[in-house]
Amino acid sequence: MFVQEVIDTIITDSCGDFRLEKTCDKLICGNPDTKVTGIVTTYMATVDVIKQAVACRANMIITHEPTFYTGKDINDWLDSDELFAAKKKLIEENEIAIWRYHDYMHRAKTDRIYDGFMHEIEWDRKLLQNNRVYEINEVTLEELAEYLKQKLSMSTIQIVGNPHMKCTRVGILLGGGSLGLGREQMPMELMREEKLDVMICGEIMEWTLCAYVNDATMLGLNKGMIVLGHERSEEAGMKYMAHWLAPLVEGTMVTFIDAKEPFTYL
Amino acid sequence: MFVQEVIDTIITDSCGDFRLEKTCDKLICGNPDTKVTGIVTTYMATVDVIKQAVACRANMIITHEPTFYTGKDINDWLDSDELFAAKKKLIEENEIAIWRYHDYMHRAKTDRIYDGFMHEIEWDRKLLQNNRVYEINEVTLEELAEYLKQKLSMSTIQIVGNPHMKCTRVGILLGGGSLGLGREQMPMELMREEKLDVMICGEIMEWTLCAYVNDATMLGLNKGMIVLGHERSEEAGMKYMAHWLAPLVEGTMVTFIDAKEPFTYL
């Protein structure tokens, strides 16, 4: 298969004939006419991911998030950048195509980042209400956080709230979704309307939901928050993609490479 | 003194006759004509901060960040909110005035959040270049992070980069400043232009500076990042405010109350 064929196959499988007028889902590097030797799926095409793709002879990387450090992969500000030059050289010398699969992934029949996350933490995807709300058997906030730490291979997890509070109604907002998607109060409105005990978040801001849950705790209300970060909350979606993509591109090797959490906790 | 007098005194001391047309520095609760019994300075007027203000008989809280969970303290979405009702009741029953001091604080002759931070970590404010760049005797990234942890009373700190890398040129972007102030690439441009080894950050996004430093590390470049979070990076500015405000409001008690980091690390 050629790069463009892989792209078209994935978009059609995700959204049928629907096409976005504006999207960040673009071929960031490489040529649509290149014959694909192997495909790597990952949260982010970091330097290490690219090196590992080369090592397993894949020449197409499908990345969920940007390659060049801004939301829209704008790179005019990187002309004289030493790091950009080195990363671009690595990509070009190895003739790697990098395609971003973000908007169509979230807009698929079911949001495919959530599909992968639910699969990874072994919660039944079908029981997810409104795509964002889940009901579990009662556990404490600390127990839920420890469960997620283990399932998502995290060394440290940030929570807000009383670790001993009871959780049954759980909201899930992965990646940048927990920033509110353009409406700062959205995660709090969801928490209130759905009577959630706890929100599992990707990326956060301290002055919105975090402050709300903190105040709720101080008032003795049963509210908590678990912060997974952007990468940990979305990586499982790209891992799961390797499973569903393989039969669509039969004959082409598909490998998931974990971009890994960027943080060290001291 | 009355609430409005305190506000006018602080703005004039910060910026002389200059006034912003649009600003979030508003009286969020209370009455401008109330006689001030005591002033509390804090990063955020959380429920616990309000209770502590009441306990020390202060009826005016000066907060750097929002009281009601959105950047502009919009509260039309909170009409039927149980938490909002309880917090508002606490404020009104105790006749507390809450004033936000944010924009004028950052725009003062010297940014007063940075003044307080530099004082807290015992670095000479006068040696800060371009308001954001600082040169120190060589230490490792881990040593610098440990120093900040201790000075800012943190239990856990997030870093990106090799803990053993050497740091001498240090960038400082506190609070929301490390988000780029409307230009995602700003922190990276600063890092490049000023040949910084490490950036000390407040609030961050994983796909911008964090990804840049992560890639740089993978390429063997000497770049690192320390994430303090929003609250820990700005609280010291509000602590320092209690010192410089006291002589301006002579006869009125001024107390700093630490809003404290909202996170528990598991």
Interface residues (C-beta under 8 A of the other chain):
Chain A: M44 T46 V47 D48 K51 E65 P66 Y69 T70 G71 I74 W77 D81 E82 L83 A86 K87 E142 A145 E146 K149 T156 I157 Q158 I159 V160 G161 P163 E184 Q185 M188 E189 R192 E203 M205 E206 W207 T208 L209 C210 A211 Y212 V213 N214 D215 A216 M218 L219 L221 K223 V227 G229 H230 E231 P262 F263 T264 Y265 L266
Chain B: M44 T46 V47 D48 K51 E65 P66 Y69 T70 G71 I74 W77 D81 E82 L83 A86 K87 E142 A145 E146 K149 T156 I157 Q158 I159 V160 G161 P163 E184 Q185 M188 E189 R192 E203 M205 E206 W207 T208 L209 C210 A211 Y212 V213 N214 D215 A216 M218 L219 L221 K223 V227 G229 H230 E231 P262 F263 T264 Y265 L266
